[in-house]
Amino acid sequence: MTTGFIDRYGAAFGRSQAMLLRMAGLLGGEYRADGAWITDNTGRNWLDFGSFGVHLLGHRHPALVKAAIDQLGRMGLSGKVLGNTAATACAEALIAATPPSLDRVTFANTGSEAVEMAMKMAALATGREEFIALRGSYHGKTVGALHLSDTMAGRSPLRLAAPVHFLSPRDEAGARALLDTGRIAAVIAEPVQGEGGIRPVAQDFLAFLRAETTRTGTLLTLDEIQTGLGRCGRLWRSATDIAPDLLLTGKVLGGGLVPLAAVVHASAQIGGSSSAPAVLASSFAGGALAGAVGQAVVELVGAEPFLAGVRRTGELTRERLRELFADEPRVTEIRGEGLMIGLQAATPAVAGRILVEAAKRGVLLSFCLSDRSVLRVYPPAVVGEQELADGLNRIAEAVAVTPPDL
């Protein structure tokens, strides 16, 4: 196979990135994608079970492509002076799909940007500057989001003025003590810690945080960027039950076609600030194309037959993986909810080899960034039964050829 593309890739993006692709035998560049499949410029095909949680609806879902093409026939980005009709319709769809207390939307381009917006909203609304996040958390790679990410905070090249306190996702006494100081602007939590290893946070602990933040005038933020919009088999993994003050969404919201994220928030708690437009405005967020795609996504994932399909496919996937690895020392646990599934390997080195061997066999997986011993197995909801069975068997082959003592 020619290495021409990978040489170009290394020259443009760096030799280290190209070296990783060479090691995995990924010498072509992705060129086309349909449903659960990605095709490179040499014609080789891969089942996409990775995608960083973006492609729950697969690649180029027909309904989303139609919405995008129809919108592009009229307008792409917003002119930013008038209100935009497509973005407004998307915001209305999000508000209708969230708890009644959430009645406003602020659009962003990425999940990290939505996290930053939520931090600023909380500070403006409360006049406080400190935050609580959970051990094992991950909220993004911009400066503020990095500092809210437990395992990444110490790796930020820049310091954040706002103090962040990290608590175990079971530490009620610690949370109450910090909240009682009156200095905490917001608590932020992922209902299932994605990059932390696909680790659910107990619903009763989230309910405890809801009660305590209400008592102390602190804002509760649920980061459902990875868990929401059907990924866990429910429209929202926790927001419907917990009713946060700020709900973060993204990834699936862009439908695999456009970058799109949002903060859905409660005007009664967030209110308005004369400085908010200056610190929350974006040149690109809230555009017409993203709005049209986002509205179509919310309609698709909100249908109960779709959510039931996610639950059914997720259960089938987890059961099959557990069968395949019941007596396999290289795989110590399969866990997750819906189509948010983690494969716990014995060590990070074993996980790395499994990922490479799976890629050689035409299945793309991805690491959990904060726990490299866990691989994400995220089949899209549109995957066929035979495609799913084939992909899981290929993963089993990858595990079988991985040395157990890495």
C-alpha positions as CSV (number, residue, x, y, z in Angstrom):
1,M,0.0,0.0,0.0
2,T,1.3,3.5,-0.8
3,T,2.4,5.6,2.0
4,G,2.0,8.9,0.0
5,F,-0.9,10.1,2.1
6,I,0.7,9.4,5.4
7,D,3.8,11.3,4.4
8,R,1.7,14.3,3.5
9,Y,-0.2,13.9,6.8
10,G,3.1,13.9,8.8
11,A,4.4,16.9,6.9
12,A,1.2,18.9,7.6
13,F,0.4,17.8,11.2
14,G,3.6,16.4,12.7
15,R,5.7,13.2,12.5
16,S,4.5,11.8,15.8
17,Q,0.8,11.8,14.7
18,A,1.8,10.1,11.5
19,M,3.9,7.6,13.3
20,L,0.9,6.5,15.4
21,L,-1.1,5.9,12.2
22,R,1.7,4.0,10.6
23,M,2.0,1.7,13.7
24,A,-1.7,0.9,13.4
25,G,-1.5,0.3,9.6
26,L,-3.7,3.3,8.9
27,L,-1.9,4.5,5.8
28,G,-4.9,6.0,3.9
29,G,-6.9,9.1,4.7
30,E,-10.7,8.8,5.5
31,Y,-12.4,9.9,2.3
32,R,-16.1,8.8,2.5
33,A,-18.4,7.6,5.2
34,D,-21.9,6.0,5.2
35,G,-23.8,4.7,8.2
36,A,-21.5,2.6,10.4
37,W,-18.6,2.6,7.8
38,I,-15.7,4.8,6.9
39,T,-13.8,4.4,3.6
40,D,-10.3,5.7,3.0
41,N,-8.8,7.0,-0.2
42,T,-7.4,3.5,-1.1
43,G,-10.9,1.9,-0.9
44,R,-10.3,0.2,2.5
45,N,-13.4,0.1,4.8
46,W,-13.7,0.3,8.6
47,L,-16.5,-0.2,11.0
48,D,-16.6,3.0,13.1
49,F,-17.1,2.0,16.7
50,G,-15.1,5.0,18.0
51,S,-15.7,8.6,16.7
52,F,-15.4,10.2,20.2
53,G,-19.1,9.8,20.8
54,V,-20.1,12.0,17.9
55,H,-21.7,9.5,15.5
56,L,-24.6,8.0,17.4
57,L,-26.6,8.5,14.2
58,G,-23.9,7.1,12.0
59,H,-22.3,9.0,9.1
60,R,-24.4,11.0,6.7
61,H,-27.8,10.0,8.1
62,P,-30.3,10.7,5.2
63,A,-32.6,12.9,7.2
64,L,-29.7,15.0,8.4
65,V,-28.2,15.3,5.0
66,K,-31.5,16.4,3.6
67,A,-31.9,19.0,6.4
68,A,-28.4,20.3,5.7
69,I,-28.8,20.5,1.9
70,D,-32.2,22.2,2.2
71,Q,-30.7,24.8,4.5
72,L,-27.6,25.4,2.4
73,G,-29.9,26.2,-0.4
74,R,-31.0,29.2,1.7
75,M,-28.3,30.2,4.1
76,G,-25.2,28.8,5.9
77,L,-23.9,31.0,8.7
78,S,-25.8,33.7,10.4
79,G,-25.3,37.4,9.7
80,K,-25.4,37.9,13.5
81,V,-27.5,41.1,13.4
82,L,-30.9,39.6,12.8
83,G,-32.3,36.7,14.7
84,N,-31.9,33.4,12.7
85,T,-35.0,31.3,12.0
86,A,-33.2,27.9,11.8
87,A,-31.3,28.5,15.0
88,T,-34.5,29.6,16.8
89,A,-36.2,26.4,15.7
90,C,-33.3,24.4,17.0
91,A,-33.4,26.3,20.3
92,E,-37.2,25.7,20.6
93,A,-36.7,22.0,20.0
94,L,-34.0,21.8,22.7
95,I,-36.2,23.7,25.2
96,A,-39.2,21.4,24.5
97,A,-36.9,18.3,25.0
98,T,-35.6,19.4,28.5
99,P,-37.1,19.9,31.9
100,P,-39.6,22.8,32.1
101,S,-37.3,25.0,34.2
102,L,-34.8,25.2,31.4
103,D,-36.2,27.8,29.1
104,R,-33.2,29.5,27.4
105,V,-30.5,28.4,24.9
106,T,-27.0,29.7,24.2
107,F,-25.3,28.0,21.3
108,A,-21.6,27.1,21.1
109,N,-19.5,25.4,18.5
110,T,-17.9,22.7,20.7
111,G,-18.5,21.1,24.1
112,S,-15.4,22.8,25.5
113,E,-16.9,26.1,24.5
114,A,-20.2,25.3,26.1
115,V,-18.4,24.4,29.3
116,E,-16.6,27.8,29.3
117,M,-19.9,29.6,28.7
118,A,-21.5,27.8,31.6
119,M,-18.6,28.8,33.9
120,K,-19.1,32.4,32.9
121,M,-22.8,32.3,33.3
122,A,-22.5,30.8,36.8
123,A,-20.0,33.5,37.8
124,L,-22.2,36.3,36.4
125,A,-25.3,35.0,38.0
126,T,-23.9,34.3,41.5
127,G,-21.0,36.7,41.8
128,R,-18.9,33.8,43.0
129,E,-15.7,32.5,41.5
130,E,-15.1,29.0,42.7
131,F,-16.3,25.6,41.3
132,I,-16.7,22.0,42.3
133,A,-16.0,19.2,39.9
134,L,-15.8,15.4,40.4
135,R,-12.8,13.1,40.6
136,G,-12.4,11.3,37.2
137,S,-14.1,14.2,35.4
138,Y,-13.3,15.5,31.9
139,H,-14.9,18.6,30.4
140,G,-12.7,19.6,27.5
141,K,-9.4,21.1,26.5
142,T,-9.9,24.9,26.6
143,V,-8.3,26.5,29.6
144,G,-11.3,26.6,31.9
145,A,-12.6,23.2,30.8
146,L,-9.2,21.7,31.4
147,H,-9.1,23.0,34.9
148,L,-12.5,21.4,35.6
149,S,-11.1,18.1,34.3
150,D,-9.6,16.1,37.2
151,T,-6.9,14.2,35.4
152,M,-6.1,17.0,33.0
153,A,-6.1,20.0,35.3
154,G,-2.4,19.7,36.2
155,R,-1.4,19.4,32.6
156,S,-2.7,22.8,31.5
157,P,0.1,25.1,30.4
158,L,-1.9,28.1,31.8
159,R,-3.2,28.8,35.3
160,L,-6.9,29.5,36.0
161,A,-7.7,32.3,38.5
162,A,-11.0,30.6,39.6
163,P,-10.3,27.8,42.1
164,V,-11.7,24.4,41.3
165,H,-12.3,21.8,44.1
166,F,-12.4,18.1,43.2
167,L,-14.6,15.7,45.1
168,S,-15.2,12.0,44.9
169,P,-18.6,11.3,43.3
170,R,-19.7,9.8,46.6
171,D,-18.4,12.5,49.0
172,E,-21.6,14.1,50.4
173,A,-19.9,15.5,53.5
174,G,-17.2,17.2,51.4
175,A,-19.7,18.6,49.0
176,R,-21.8,20.0,51.8
177,A,-18.8,21.6,53.6
178,L,-17.7,23.3,50.4
179,L,-21.1,24.5,49.4
180,D,-21.7,25.9,52.9
181,T,-18.8,28.3,52.4
182,G,-20.9,30.4,50.0
183,R,-18.0,30.7,47.6
184,I,-19.1,28.1,45.0
185,A,-20.6,29.4,41.8
186,A,-21.4,26.0,40.3
187,V,-21.0,22.3,40.7
188,I,-20.4,20.5,37.4
189,A,-20.9,16.8,36.9
190,E,-21.0,14.2,34.1
191,P,-23.8,11.7,34.7
192,V,-21.5,9.0,33.2
193,Q,-17.8,9.9,33.2
194,G,-16.8,9.3,29.6
195,E,-13.1,10.0,29.4
196,G,-12.7,8.8,33.0
197,G,-13.5,5.2,31.9
198,I,-17.3,5.0,31.3
199,R,-18.1,5.2,35.0
200,P,-21.7,6.1,36.0
201,V,-22.3,8.6,38.8
202,A,-25.0,7.4,41.1
203,Q,-28.3,9.1,40.5
204,D,-28.9,9.6,44.2
205,F,-25.6,11.5,44.5
206,L,-26.7,13.8,41.7
207,A,-30.1,14.3,43.5
208,F,-28.1,15.1,46.6
209,L,-26.1,17.8,44.7
210,R,-29.4,19.2,43.3
211,A,-30.8,19.6,46.8
212,E,-27.6,21.1,48.3
213,T,-27.0,23.5,45.4
214,T,-30.6,24.8,45.7
215,R,-30.1,25.3,49.4
216,T,-26.9,27.3,49.1
217,G,-27.8,29.3,46.0
218,T,-25.2,27.4,43.9
219,L,-25.9,26.5,40.3
220,L,-25.9,22.8,39.3
221,T,-24.5,22.0,35.8
222,L,-24.9,18.6,34.2
223,D,-22.5,17.9,31.4
224,E,-24.5,15.7,29.1
225,I,-22.3,16.5,26.1
226,Q,-21.4,12.8,25.8
227,T,-24.3,11.1,27.7
228,G,-27.2,13.1,26.3
229,L,-29.4,12.9,23.2
230,G,-30.0,9.2,23.3
231,R,-26.4,7.9,23.9
232,C,-27.4,6.2,27.1
233,G,-30.8,5.0,25.9
234,R,-32.7,8.0,27.3
235,L,-33.0,11.4,25.8
236,W,-31.0,12.7,28.8
237,R,-29.2,10.3,31.1
238,S,-30.0,12.4,34.2
239,A,-31.2,15.9,33.4
240,T,-34.9,14.9,33.1
241,D,-34.9,13.6,36.7
242,I,-32.4,16.0,38.3
243,A,-33.4,19.3,36.5
244,P,-30.1,21.2,36.6
245,D,-29.8,25.0,36.2
246,L,-27.5,24.5,33.2
247,L,-27.5,21.5,30.9
248,L,-24.6,21.1,28.4
249,T,-25.2,19.3,25.2
250,G,-23.1,18.7,22.1
251,K,-21.4,15.8,20.1
252,V,-24.6,14.0,18.9
253,L,-26.3,17.4,18.5
254,G,-24.3,18.1,15.3
255,G,-25.4,14.8,13.8
256,G,-22.0,13.9,12.6
257,L,-22.2,16.7,10.0
258,V,-21.4,20.0,11.8
259,P,-19.8,21.2,15.0
260,L,-22.6,22.2,17.4
261,A,-23.1,22.4,21.2
262,A,-25.3,24.4,23.5
263,V,-26.0,25.4,27.0
264,V,-29.7,25.0,27.9
265,H,-30.3,27.1,31.1
266,A,-32.9,28.4,33.5
267,S,-33.6,32.1,33.1
268,A,-35.0,32.2,36.7
269,Q,-31.5,31.3,38.0
270,I,-29.2,32.6,35.3
271,G,-31.2,35.8,34.7
272,G,-29.6,38.5,32.6
273,S,-26.5,40.5,32.9
274,S,-25.5,43.6,30.9
275,S,-22.1,42.0,30.3
276,A,-23.3,38.6,29.2
277,P,-23.6,39.3,25.5
278,A,-20.0,40.6,25.4
279,V,-18.5,37.5,27.1
280,L,-20.8,34.9,25.5
281,A,-21.2,36.0,21.9
282,S,-19.7,33.9,19.0
283,S,-19.0,34.7,15.4
284,F,-20.0,31.2,14.3
285,A,-22.3,29.7,16.9
286,G,-26.0,29.8,16.3
287,G,-25.7,29.6,12.5
288,A,-28.5,28.5,10.1
289,L,-26.8,25.3,8.9
290,A,-26.0,24.1,12.4
291,G,-29.5,25.0,13.6
292,A,-31.2,23.0,10.8
293,V,-29.1,19.9,11.5
294,G,-29.5,20.3,15.3
295,Q,-33.3,20.5,15.1
296,A,-33.4,17.4,12.9
297,V,-31.2,15.6,15.4
298,V,-33.4,16.4,18.4
299,E,-36.5,15.2,16.5
300,L,-34.8,11.9,15.6
301,V,-33.3,11.0,18.9
302,G,-36.4,12.1,20.9
303,A,-38.6,9.4,19.3
304,E,-39.2,6.5,21.7
305,P,-38.6,3.8,19.0
306,F,-35.1,5.3,18.5
307,L,-34.3,5.3,22.2
308,A,-35.7,1.7,22.6
309,G,-33.4,0.7,19.7
310,V,-30.4,2.2,21.5
311,R,-31.2,0.3,24.7
312,R,-31.7,-2.9,22.8
313,T,-28.5,-2.6,20.7
314,G,-26.6,-1.6,23.8
315,E,-27.8,-4.6,25.8
316,L,-27.0,-6.9,22.9
317,T,-23.5,-5.4,22.5
318,R,-22.6,-5.7,26.2
319,E,-24.0,-9.2,26.6
320,R,-22.0,-10.4,23.5
321,L,-18.8,-8.7,24.7
322,R,-19.2,-10.4,28.1
323,E,-19.8,-13.7,26.5
324,L,-16.7,-13.3,24.3
325,F,-14.5,-12.3,27.2
326,A,-16.0,-14.3,30.1
327,D,-12.7,-16.1,30.8
328,E,-10.3,-13.6,29.2
329,P,-7.7,-12.1,31.5
330,R,-6.9,-9.3,29.1
331,V,-10.4,-7.9,29.5
332,T,-11.5,-7.4,33.1
333,E,-14.9,-5.7,32.7
334,I,-17.5,-4.6,30.2
335,R,-19.7,-1.7,31.5
336,G,-21.8,1.1,30.3
337,E,-25.3,2.3,29.5
338,G,-27.0,2.3,26.1
339,L,-24.4,2.7,23.4
340,M,-21.9,4.2,25.8
341,I,-19.8,1.1,26.4
342,G,-16.4,0.7,28.0
343,L,-14.0,-2.3,27.6
344,Q,-11.7,-2.4,30.6
345,A,-8.4,-3.9,29.6
346,A,-5.9,-5.4,32.1
347,T,-3.4,-2.5,31.5
348,P,-3.1,0.6,29.3
349,A,-0.5,-1.3,27.2
350,V,-3.0,-4.1,26.6
351,A,-5.7,-1.6,25.7
352,G,-3.3,0.1,23.2
353,R,-2.5,-3.2,21.5
354,I,-6.1,-4.2,21.3
355,L,-6.9,-0.9,19.6
356,V,-4.1,-1.3,17.1
357,E,-5.1,-4.9,16.3
358,A,-8.8,-4.0,16.0
359,A,-7.8,-1.3,13.5
360,K,-5.8,-3.9,11.5
361,R,-9.0,-5.9,11.3
362,G,-11.2,-3.0,10.2
363,V,-12.7,-1.8,13.4
364,L,-12.0,1.6,14.8
365,L,-12.1,2.1,18.6
366,S,-10.9,4.9,20.8
367,F,-9.2,5.4,24.2
368,C,-10.8,7.0,27.2
369,L,-8.4,10.0,27.5
370,S,-8.2,10.0,31.3
371,D,-8.1,6.2,31.7
372,R,-6.0,4.6,29.0
373,S,-6.8,1.1,30.1
374,V,-10.4,1.6,28.9
375,L,-11.5,1.4,25.3
376,R,-14.7,3.0,24.1
377,V,-16.9,0.7,22.1
378,Y,-19.5,3.0,20.6
379,P,-21.4,1.3,17.7
380,P,-23.8,3.8,16.0
381,A,-27.5,3.3,16.5
382,V,-27.9,2.6,12.8
383,V,-25.5,-0.4,12.8
384,G,-27.1,-3.6,11.4
385,E,-27.2,-6.8,13.4
386,Q,-24.7,-8.6,11.1
387,E,-22.4,-5.6,11.0
388,L,-22.5,-5.5,14.8
389,A,-21.8,-9.2,15.2
390,D,-19.0,-9.0,12.7
391,G,-17.4,-6.0,14.4
392,L,-17.6,-7.6,17.9
393,N,-16.0,-10.8,16.5
394,R,-13.2,-8.7,15.0
395,I,-12.6,-7.1,18.4
396,A,-12.4,-10.6,19.9
397,E,-9.8,-11.6,17.3
398,A,-7.8,-8.4,18.2
399,V,-7.9,-9.4,21.9
400,A,-6.9,-13.0,21.1
401,V,-3.6,-11.9,19.4
402,T,-2.7,-9.4,22.1
403,P,0.0,-10.6,24.5
404,P,-1.5,-10.8,28.0
405,D,1.7,-9.7,29.7
406,L,2.2,-6.2,28.2
